[in-house]
Amino acid sequence: MGVVGIEAGGLTNNMIPRKQHTIDNLDETVQKFRQGSAEAFSMLYKAYQQRVYRYCVKMMGSEAQAKDAVKTFLPGCSQLLAIHA
């Protein structure tokens, strides 16, 4: 399973989100994610990336550190998805 790219997720190189994504049926998407769907993971990541980034900036106090944390978060989640699929 491939890792969804940061740019594909809607973040530019300077980590400013381009737009907020929404999910029509969150429960169904979460269920598909739990069943190993990379597409569902991508949808969830796109929907929550901006919140994750803002949380990281707030907790770390640095946009550079937040950028690194988000870059680490994505592959880590993809690896968990592959393990539990």
N, C-alpha and C positions, 0 to 999 in steps of 0.2 A: 504494500500500500504506500503510495506516495504521500509526501507531506505537502499540505496546502501552502503556497507561498504567501509571504506577508503582503506583497503587492496585490496578489489575487484576493486577499482578504480585505482590501480597501484601505490599507495604510500606505502612505508614500514613504520614501526613504527617510524623511524627517519625522515620521510617525504621526502625522496629523491625519485623522480619519477623513475620508472624502465624503462619505454619507453614511447615515445610520440605516441598517437593514432591519427588517422586521420579519417575523415568522408567523404565518397564518395559523398553524396548528402546532403549538409548542409541545404539547404532550406527545403527539405522534412523532415529531422530530426527535425528541429525547428518546423515545422508545427505539426508533431506528438507529440512533447513535449507540444505544446500549447493545443493539444487535450487530454492531460493527460497521455501520454505514459511514463511509468517508464523506459522502455527500451531505449527510445529516450533520457530521462534525463541522464541515465547512460552513453550513448554514448557521449553526450555533455560534461558531467563531465570528462570522461576519456580524451577527446580531449583537454580540457582547464585547467585541474587540475594543470599542471606544470606552466602555466602562472599565474593562480590565486595564487599559492604558492609563486612564485617569486615576484609578485606584493605585496603580504602581507609582505614578508621579507623586501622589499624595503620601504614600507610605515611604518612598525612597527619597523624596525631596529633590530629585534630579531627573530632568527629562532624559539625559543620557543613560542613567541607570534604569529608568523605566523602559526605555527602548530595548536595552539588553534583556530585561526581564520578560518582555513580551515576545522577543525573538526566541527565548528559551522556553516559554510557555507553549508555544505552538507545536514544536517538535515533540515536547514531552507529552502533550495530550494525544498527538497522533500515535506515539509509541504505546501509550496506554490503550488506545483504541485497538491497535494491532494485537496486543497481548490478550485482551479480553474478548476479542472477536471469535 
